[in-house]
Amino acid sequence: MASKFSEAEWRKIEALFDQSNLEYGLPARRSDSVVIGTFNIRKLGAVGKRSSQSWNLLVNIARQFDLLAIQEVMDDLSGLEHLVELLGTDYGMVASDVTGAMPGRRGNAERLAFIFNWKRVQRTALASDVTYDRSEVIRNLYENRFEYAAAWDDHSKKLGKWEEKAKQRRESGGRAPSKPPIELPRFLTFIRQPHCVSFRIPGIGSAAPYEFLVINAHLLYGKNKKEREWEFRALTEWLCLRAKQADTLYHPNLLLLGDCNLDFDGDVNTMRDEIDQFIKGLNEEFLRSRRAAEANFPLLTPHPQLGVLRTALRQKQTYDQIGLFIRDQRLPKSDLNHIAGSTVSGFNYGVFNIANLISNAMHGKDISALSESQRKSIYKKAEFDISDHMPAWIRLPRPS
């Protein structure tokens, strides 16, 4: 069984959280603004898989959000339901069915879920998966059939070598090697279907509300970075093109919240520039209209006070993303990212740095200042009992 934090360690963590959680990036609740976020809570399933202290921490984090997208919810919904029960009657949830594997077959099957505060956010009527339709998949396979044929040939050779090694291991009583995944030459379809739910944020007084289609996604994670990039670009393309259809779109704004496993060699400036160029290319090729929604990925802009924000517990990647595809001119465009946080209830974005909270509680300094063995000990315990990701968020002033 994986190691966990001791009772004494948890007391230190809880004391520092109660005293100073805002210093580590947890957003404060304010009556004139809403906080929207995304959090991959590692293998959120059976209640007994986490300590009671971990559940308390997760509840205290989730309570700061008006709308929170959660990834890696297991087929067993008891953990998510436990979290919502602990939050109280002000909170509701929406969850997808499992995606990522056929029922009864092995695979990375999980659900995507939203937790939201009924008093601050209204759920409206739409709920759907985001898919590439059958005709698009067939067109892709046909037009690129020679590339796919070569990929299958290469995969067949790798499978042959794997089967030979697996047989040798079985005969010697050893553990079978991992089965090699196929490396596709192009994007084909999502490894897990993103989940879309519509929400409304009421305005102050008679002000018109914000209305969003909110897409919760947990995209491909694998050794092939190109496949990860293809899947992210495919989802971005879908969002851009869907946002074009303003006359029939259920709500005028789209909001992406999720673990995109995005790693364009780890440099957020490179990521931002490449995404900007990709979206501009879509506008020129498909949209050609002033009606195209404007896209903003705030976490790809270094925060004006905090610098580059990382969302992985180990402080190396910004896998988790928030993307706004907006028509409502009251919502923040990318040119406002450089003044984020300049007013207490205005537009802002951030990450709650769980790693630094734990590190300071246990050792009195940020995790980057610890020895390698101290860091590894924290990562091992926190990733198992809490998560290997940290929650990312944006603050929006309530419509007025």
C-alpha positions in Angstrom: 0.0 0.0 0.0 1.3 3.5 -0.9 2.5 5.6 2.0 0.3 8.4 3.3 0.8 11.6 5.3 0.9 10.9 9.1 -1.6 12.3 11.5 1.0 14.8 12.7 1.8 15.9 9.1 -1.9 16.3 8.3 -2.3 18.5 11.3 0.5 20.8 10.0 -1.0 20.9 6.5 -4.5 21.7 7.8 -3.3 24.4 10.1 -1.4 26.2 7.3 -4.3 25.8 5.0 -6.7 27.4 7.5 -4.2 30.2 8.2 -2.8 31.0 4.7 -4.5 29.2 1.8 -4.9 32.4 -0.2 -1.1 32.9 -0.2 -0.8 29.6 -2.1 -3.2 30.7 -4.8 -6.6 29.5 -3.6 -9.1 32.1 -4.9 -11.1 34.0 -2.3 -14.9 33.9 -2.5 -16.4 37.3 -3.3 -20.0 38.3 -3.7 -19.4 40.4 -6.9 -17.4 37.8 -8.8 -17.5 34.1 -9.6 -14.6 31.5 -9.6 -14.5 28.8 -12.3 -11.9 26.1 -12.3 -10.6 22.7 -13.4 -9.1 20.0 -11.3 -7.9 16.5 -12.2 -8.5 14.7 -8.9 -6.5 11.5 -9.5 -8.8 8.4 -9.6 -11.7 9.9 -7.8 -13.7 6.7 -7.0 -14.3 4.7 -3.8 -14.4 6.8 -0.6 -12.1 4.5 1.3 -9.3 5.0 -1.2 -8.6 8.4 0.4 -7.9 9.5 4.0 -10.5 11.5 5.8 -8.0 14.4 5.9 -7.7 14.3 2.1 -11.5 14.5 1.7 -11.6 17.5 4.0 -8.9 19.2 2.0 -10.7 18.5 -1.3 -13.9 19.8 0.2 -12.3 23.0 1.4 -10.7 23.5 -2.1 -14.0 22.8 -4.0 -15.9 25.2 -1.7 -14.0 28.1 -3.2 -15.4 27.4 -6.7 -18.7 28.3 -8.1 -18.2 25.9 -11.0 -15.5 23.2 -11.0 -14.8 20.7 -13.8 -13.3 17.5 -12.5 -11.4 14.8 -14.5 -10.5 11.2 -13.6 -13.8 10.4 -12.0 -14.1 6.7 -11.8 -17.1 4.5 -12.8 -17.7 4.2 -9.1 -19.4 7.6 -8.3 -19.4 7.2 -4.6 -16.3 9.5 -4.2 -17.8 12.3 -6.2 -21.2 11.9 -4.4 -19.3 12.0 -1.1 -17.6 15.2 -2.1 -20.9 16.9 -3.0 -22.5 15.6 0.2 -19.8 17.1 2.3 -20.1 20.4 0.4 -23.8 20.7 1.4 -27.1 21.5 -0.2 -25.8 24.6 -2.0 -23.9 22.4 -4.4 -25.0 20.1 -7.2 -23.2 17.9 -9.7 -23.4 16.7 -13.3 -21.4 13.6 -14.5 -20.9 11.9 -17.9 -21.1 8.2 -18.3 -17.8 6.4 -18.6 -15.7 7.1 -21.7 -12.3 5.8 -22.8 -13.1 2.1 -23.0 -15.9 -0.2 -24.2 -18.0 -1.6 -21.3 -16.5 -4.8 -20.1 -13.2 -4.2 -21.8 -9.9 -3.0 -20.4 -8.9 0.6 -20.9 -8.7 4.0 -19.2 -12.4 4.4 -18.6 -13.4 7.4 -16.5 -16.2 10.0 -16.2 -16.0 13.8 -16.5 -18.0 15.8 -13.9 -19.0 19.3 -12.8 -19.6 20.5 -9.3 -21.5 23.9 -9.1 -23.0 26.2 -6.5 -26.7 26.4 -7.1 -26.9 29.9 -5.6 -24.3 31.3 -8.1 -24.6 29.2 -11.2 -27.6 27.9 -13.0 -27.5 24.7 -15.1 -29.5 25.0 -18.3 -30.8 22.4 -20.7 -28.0 21.1 -22.8 -25.7 18.1 -22.1 -23.8 16.3 -24.8 -20.5 14.6 -25.7 -18.1 16.3 -28.2 -17.5 13.9 -31.0 -16.0 13.6 -34.5 -18.9 12.1 -36.6 -18.6 8.9 -38.5 -18.3 10.6 -41.9 -15.3 12.6 -40.7 -13.6 9.5 -39.4 -14.2 7.6 -42.7 -13.0 10.6 -44.8 -9.8 10.8 -42.7 -9.2 7.0 -43.0 -9.8 7.0 -46.7 -7.8 10.1 -47.7 -4.8 9.0 -45.5 -5.2 5.3 -46.1 -1.6 4.7 -47.1 -0.3 6.4 -43.9 -2.7 4.3 -41.8 -1.7 1.1 -43.6 2.0 1.8 -42.9 1.2 2.5 -39.2 -0.6 -0.9 -39.0 2.3 -2.7 -40.6 4.7 -1.1 -38.2 2.4 -2.0 -35.3 2.1 -5.6 -36.4 5.9 -6.0 -36.3 6.0 -4.5 -32.8 3.2 -6.8 -31.7 5.1 -9.8 -33.0 8.2 -8.9 -31.0 6.1 -8.2 -28.0 4.3 -11.6 -28.2 7.7 -13.3 -28.4 9.0 -11.5 -25.3 5.7 -12.2 -23.5 6.0 -15.9 -24.2 9.6 -16.0 -22.9 8.6 -14.1 -19.7 5.7 -16.5 -19.1 7.9 -19.5 -19.5 10.5 -18.1 -17.1 7.8 -17.0 -14.6 8.5 -13.4 -15.1 6.2 -10.4 -15.6 4.9 -9.9 -19.1 6.1 -6.6 -20.9 3.5 -3.9 -21.6 1.7 -4.3 -24.9 2.8 -1.6 -27.3 0.2 1.0 -28.3 -0.4 1.8 -31.9 1.1 5.0 -33.1 -1.4 6.7 -35.4 -0.1 9.0 -38.2 -2.9 11.5 -37.6 -5.7 12.5 -35.3 -8.5 10.0 -35.6 -10.9 10.5 -32.7 -10.7 11.5 -29.0 -9.3 8.9 -26.6 -12.1 10.1 -24.2 -15.1 12.0 -25.5 -15.1 15.6 -24.0 -18.4 16.3 -22.1 -20.4 19.5 -22.8 -22.9 21.0 -20.3 -24.6 24.4 -20.5 -24.5 26.9 -17.6 -25.7 30.4 -16.9 -24.2 32.9 -14.5 -26.9 35.4 -13.4 -26.2 39.1 -13.5 -26.4 41.6 -10.7 -29.8 43.3 -10.7 -31.3 43.4 -14.2 -28.0 42.8 -16.0 -28.0 40.1 -18.7 -26.3 36.8 -17.6 -23.2 35.1 -18.9 -24.1 32.0 -20.8 -21.7 29.3 -21.6 -21.4 25.9 -23.2 -18.7 24.4 -20.8 -16.6 21.6 -22.2 -14.8 19.3 -19.8 -12.0 17.3 -21.3 -9.3 14.9 -20.4 -7.2 14.5 -23.5 -4.6 11.9 -24.5 -1.5 11.3 -22.4 1.2 9.3 -23.9 4.8 9.1 -25.0 4.0 10.5 -28.4 3.8 14.3 -27.9 2.6 14.8 -31.5 -0.5 12.7 -30.8 -1.3 14.8 -27.7 -0.9 18.0 -29.8 -3.1 16.6 -32.6 -5.9 15.8 -30.1 -5.7 19.3 -28.5 -5.7 21.0 -31.9 -8.7 18.8 -33.0 -10.7 20.0 -29.9 -9.7 23.6 -30.5 -10.8 23.4 -34.1 -14.1 21.9 -33.1 -14.7 24.7 -30.6 -13.7 27.4 -33.0 -15.9 26.1 -35.8 -18.8 25.5 -33.4 -18.5 29.0 -32.1 -18.9 30.3 -35.6 -22.5 29.0 -35.7 -23.9 31.8 -33.5 -27.4 31.7 -34.9 -28.0 28.1 -33.7 -25.5 27.8 -30.8 -27.4 27.1 -27.6 -25.3 29.6 -25.7 -23.0 32.2 -27.3 -19.8 31.5 -25.4 -17.8 28.3 -25.1 -15.5 27.6 -22.1 -13.0 24.7 -22.2 -11.9 23.4 -18.8 -9.7 20.3 -18.6 -6.6 18.3 -18.4 -5.3 18.8 -22.0 -2.0 17.1 -21.3 -0.5 19.9 -23.3 3.3 20.0 -23.6 4.7 21.8 -26.6 8.2 21.1 -25.2 7.1 22.7 -21.9 7.5 26.3 -23.0 4.2 28.3 -22.4 5.3 31.1 -24.7 5.9 28.6 -27.6 2.5 26.9 -26.8 0.7 30.2 -26.8 2.3 31.4 -30.1 1.6 28.1 -31.8 -2.0 28.0 -30.6 -2.5 31.6 -31.7 -1.2 30.8 -35.2 -3.3 27.7 -35.4 -6.5 29.7 -34.5 -5.6 32.4 -36.9 -5.2 29.8 -39.6 -8.7 28.4 -38.8 -10.1 31.9 -39.0 -8.6 32.4 -42.5 -9.5 28.9 -43.8 -13.0 28.4 -42.3 -14.4 31.4 -40.6 -13.5 34.5 -42.6 -16.0 36.5 -40.6 -16.0 39.1 -37.8 -18.5 36.8 -36.1 -15.7 34.4 -35.2 -15.4 34.0 -31.4 -12.2 35.3 -29.8 -10.1 32.7 -28.0 -8.2 33.2 -24.8 -6.1 30.7 -22.9 -5.0 32.7 -19.9 -2.7 30.0 -18.4 -0.5 30.3 -21.5 0.3 33.9 -20.6 2.7 34.4 -17.7 0.7 35.9 -14.8 1.6 39.6 -14.3 2.4 39.0 -10.6 3.1 35.3 -10.4 4.9 34.5 -13.7 4.5 31.1 -15.4 1.9 28.9 -13.7 2.4 25.2 -13.5 -0.5 22.8 -12.8 1.2 19.5 -12.3 2.1 18.7 -8.7 5.7 18.2 -9.7 5.9 21.9 -10.9 7.1 21.0 -14.4 4.1 21.1 -16.7 1.0 23.2 -17.4 -1.1 20.3 -18.6 -4.4 21.8 -17.3 -6.0 24.6 -19.3 -8.8 27.0 -19.4 -9.9 28.3 -22.8 -12.5 31.0 -23.5 -14.1 31.2 -26.9 -16.2 34.3 -26.4 -18.7 36.6 -28.1 -19.9 38.4 -25.0 -17.8 41.6 -25.0 -17.9 41.7 -21.2 -15.7 38.6 -20.9 -11.9 38.8 -20.9 -10.0 38.8 -24.2 -6.3 37.8 -24.3 -5.2 41.4 -24.2 -6.4 41.7 -20.7 -4.3 38.9 -19.3 -1.4 41.3 -18.6 -3.6 43.2 -16.1 -5.1 40.1 -14.4 -5.5 40.5 -10.7 -5.2 44.3 -10.7 -8.6 44.6 -8.9 -9.8 42.2 -6.2 -13.0 41.3 -7.9 -11.9 41.8 -11.5 -10.7 39.2 -14.0 -7.9 37.0 -12.7 -6.5 33.5 -13.0 -4.2 31.3 -11.0 -3.3 27.8 -9.7 -3.7 26.6 -6.1 -0.2 25.4 -5.3 -0.9 22.3 -3.2 2.8 21.3 -3.4 4.1 24.5 -1.9 1.4 24.4 0.8 2.4 21.0 1.9 6.1 21.8 1.7 5.8 24.9 3.8 3.6 23.1 6.3 6.2 20.3 6.7 9.5 22.0 6.1 8.9 25.8 6.2 9.9 26.5 2.6 8.7 26.0 -1.0 9.1 22.6 -2.6 11.8 23.8 -5.0 14.1 24.5 -2.0 13.8 21.0 -0.6 16.2 18.1 -1.1 15.4 15.6 -3.8 14.5 13.0 -1.1 12.1 15.4 0.6 10.4 16.3 -2.6 10.0 12.7 -3.6 8.4 11.9 -0.2 5.9 14.7 -0.6 5.1 13.7 -4.2 4.6 10.1 -3.4 2.2 10.8 -0.6 0.3 13.7 -2.2 -0.2 12.0 -5.6 -1.7 8.9 -4.0 -3.9 10.6 -1.4 -4.8 14.0 -3.0 -3.8 14.3 -6.7 -0.9 14.6 -9.1 -2.5 17.8 -10.5 -3.4 21.2 -8.9 -6.6 23.1 -9.5 -6.5 26.0 -12.0 -9.0 28.8 -12.0 -10.3 32.1 -13.4 -12.2 34.8 -11.7 -14.9 36.7 -13.6 -16.7 39.8 -12.3 -20.4 39.0 -12.1 -22.4 40.4 -15.1 -23.5 44.0 -14.4 
